[in-house]
Amino acid sequence: MAALGLGASACRDDGGEDDGAMGESGSGTGATGDGSGSDGSGSPGTGSGESGDAMGPWSSLDERPCPDGSFLTYESFGGGFMLTYCTGCHHSRLPADTRQGAPIEVSFDDLEDIRAWADRIWARSGDDNDTMPPVGPASAEDRARLGEWLACGAPADADLGM
Ligand code: HEC
């Protein structure tokens, strides 16, 4: 597990743009440790027999497992989550002066955009990460769902045969 982490995340962590986010999410984790801990015992356990990797905290989306039997989809969860928490600033149709500083190239208009940005979406808002949105983060429960949905490849209903 440690060896895997080394290989997979070493280059990612060297990325300049990660530094600020990592620092902030570190303190965020401390502050919300109690809440997510109790939440964690309930949800990620479902279905999967792996004990170590199943609980987190994970340092990247690559490490975050997709639990067996996950049924979250774009239609049932992901689309609504992004609409509620993100696209108020991160949508390409928003005039530049209404994005409240959200970088112009970081837009989550549709499932394709979300999949392309999945690593960074997770790193800012999934599981223990709560630095996006900048104010009023999603509940620990919704962040855990976001982590699960992204880790499972951000499926749509059609991908799961629904
Ligand atoms: C109130 C406006 C606002 C909302 C809502 C918002 N963001 Fe941001 N976002 C920003 C600003 C400002 C920046 C640039 C500063 C920074 O990176 O912290 C940014 C940058 C980003 C970046 C690019 C930097 C990086 O870390 O890769 C990502 C990814 C991101 N936001 C994800 C999200 C996600 C996911 C949500 C929803 C859960 C969200 N944001 C909601 C304002 C917003």
Residues whose N, C-alpha, C, O or C-beta is under 5 A from the ligand:
A	BS01	HEC	A21 Y85 C86 G88 C89 R99 Q100 G101 A102 P103 V106 R120 I121 R124 S125 M132 P133 P134
